[in-house]
Amino acid sequence: SSCGYGDIRKSLTLNLQTTEENQSKQKSGIHRATIRMMVVFSCSYRVNASGELYFAHAHRVNVPTHAREKTAYACKFGERRIVMEFQIPLSREDLLRPSGGSQFFVSEPLPARETVSRLEECRSLLDSSVVASIPECFPVFFSLLQNFLSVGVSVRESYWRIGVRGLEGVCHQVGGANFTGMTQTKKAELRNALKMMVYVVVQMVEEFETDATKPDSLDIVTNKRGGKKKKKNAVTGSESHPSGMDWGRERERVVEMTSDLVENDLWLLWEPPSVQMMEDFSNLLLSLCYKLLENPGFVREKTARDKVFGLMGSLMKRFNVALGVGMKIPQLLQHFEHLTSPLAVAMSSWTQEYGVKTVVSEVVRELGRKDPRDLSQDTSGTRCFASFLVELSQLVPAAVLPSISVLIPHLSGESYTMRNGVLGVIGETVAGALSSPSLDEQSRITRDKLLDRLEQHLHDVNAFVRSRCLQIWLQLANAKAIPLPRLKAILPLVFGRTEDKSSNVRKNAVQLLTTVLAANPFAAKLNEKEFKSRLVAEEAKLKALLPPESRNVDDVTSKEGEGEEREREGGEGGGGEKEEGEKAGEVAKQLAVVKYLKDGVEFIDLMSSCVPVCTRLLGSKVNTDVLEALEFLAAAFEFQVQGSREGVKKALGLVWSQEQQMKDSLVETYVRLFLKPQSENPKQAVPIIVHNLMSLTNEATYAELSSLEQMMVLLMKGKNISAPVVKLLWDIFTKSVGNVTQSQSCSAVLLLSMIAGADPEIANANIRILISHGLKQHGDNPDLVLARHCCVMLQKLHRSHSQTNKPPVPFRFPHSHSMFQEITSLLVSQFSSPSSSQWTPFAEQAIAAIYRLSEQPDRLCGNILRSLVKTMSGVRGEGGEEGEGGEGEGEREDEETEGGRRVGQKKSKQREGGREKILSSPKILIR
């Protein structure tokens, strides 16, 4: 016979039925027997010679009503007690189906109302004896799980507290138990009690979590029995229960309890050891972890999340369940996007802190087996896979490297997202595990093969992949993980991507070129002439070291590897071979220097060829093109790449852009290049800043000067030009400092006139200096360029009295002011000078200054015209001078016209197309 759980109603019936299988036993004297009795928890029996069954004694115990409705938990046959084994089910329905033998099952769950009524009975039973009472209380807990949504919140919480108390009691007994001295029956009872309570608590956690994370209860959860509404905790995803239960703290408490539990030698409870049963138990605890991780609110709590990951790490370390976890993680990633980064961090922790390295390879293999067609259809899951792989390889590149081969086939798949992910894994693995200079031969081969894959996808059909590939090369460049031969190979490919049809590809290509330039292994100043001169000198030294028959430097450098081999072989000889080895060593060193300089020249040539392309990108309609091109030109300027200065000056046109971002970037670039010299002493920095600013005016076109003026206004508004810089410009203009040339003085006053556009007080306070050093020039050959710049600066005087909401207030000087006297003097005296090619530009600015500043500009200009006429005709008035009044008796009669005054002296009239032109002299045309 077998004894198991069954439905007994009011009494226990043990039937020894006669079946077709035991007919032979019936014939031998075993008769059908039916025994009825009260609930028996242990009983002894004997079989006499005739086969009759006798119960020697039976112990009656006082048990609650619900216990009498269930079968006995254990029966003692003779001297051995048989305990019904609790098998952890895959689903709850499995516990409702008896499987025969000695396996525990529940015949029928209690109705919801009866479950509520037996709450106190379960509490009192667990308080009296935990391990012995758990089998009696389990059917009630199971019934609660079956009717979880049918009972009230308060009942659920009460059973939760009872269940947690029971689990805590069992864990306490397990922690203090001596498994080696425990009988098999005691072990079985403790093992079953432990599995039952863990199962109950895990199932209740799943029910609570499911109810708390329902889509319709994200904001408000309504009591099923019409209670008040309860708002959800937005951070933890838990409910604010009326009874005050903190669900976030409760589930964290369960995780802590189970974490302490698995630190015990639980496998000693199974004798003989059962791998399947221990695996079922560990999977039960893992299911608790998986359920909690499904909640985004729980994952946001770092402390609770780390405890769950710690529990999983302990389970994998002590129960060897890494294979199951490795299969489960891809499923979690596919359905829960919020787990991408936390799981990568967790796997890094399991690998480094718990020593579970197999889980990484299992997960990578599972992802490598994914069907490419499924990946192309499930874009959300594929995106999570790719992000997870990249972050994982970033955290533990050495653990990912052995399994990276299973991911390579995805590079040929349809999903560009997965291609990006695999390329990211390659980049992180190369940077993290294959960037050491002391790699062995096999590691170098692996690195080169992976870099070949990256290089191939620079021309991927998908623009996103090309862009991502360039980003990966950028990361490798920042990590200095690109070998120099590989760098020479990819730079032409990257240069070609600067003209890609995709703006993202162009942006990343220029970014990569900028980074490679900034992190170049050659020098801080990439001056091509210096490199070539050094190369010629070093090649001459190399020729001197080589024997006469092999002085072709190109042939020698191509056979450098063979020379190194000969050097190693020569080191093994003695005597004369030692001297040859030393000489070979010198040759090898010189070869390395020559090769380094040749590589440097090639690098400089390639970077120089990028400058015109980036200069053209400054005119692109895409903002990213312009910004990245500006950044590259700034870096090239700092490294003195040929043509970079012209590119930076071309960028001045961006000052007129309508995009504020463009203006800000341009100002930052110019401040970085020209106003922040690498000098710690502020006194030394001021002359460098002034020199940098003055260099911008050299050989500048009118368009560049106009843009530079606007740039100076922006720099002044941003307070980037200090007062010492302005003072030194005045000193250079007046030649108060030594060794100042005339062109430097012109550049200084030109910059001052630009600065005065933002701060007119600079001009107002220095009018006398402008007149005395700029307009009042003595000698036969005055500088009209300097005078013109002074006139431009004088025109800024009126702006200091202007207001933003009103027209400028007139700011006038009397026509007898010395300013106008000096202007008139220069205009008249230099009019007939044959060598003065700057008279017309000076005259334009002089007349403009007169009309802006003079109280009687027409009268003053009329006097100038009369003086010019006298100069042209060679006839002077009888008593008139070209002073302020200028009205002499010898003045000729003027003829009035609509356009002003027509001065006649050797005039000839000519009509073309109905318009009248007056040609007076080859020097000037007056309308």
Summary of the structure (lengths in Angstrom):
residues: 927
radius of gyration: 47.4
end to end distance: 133.3
largest distance: 170.6
contacts: 2805
relative contact order: 0.03
helix: 64%
strand: 7%
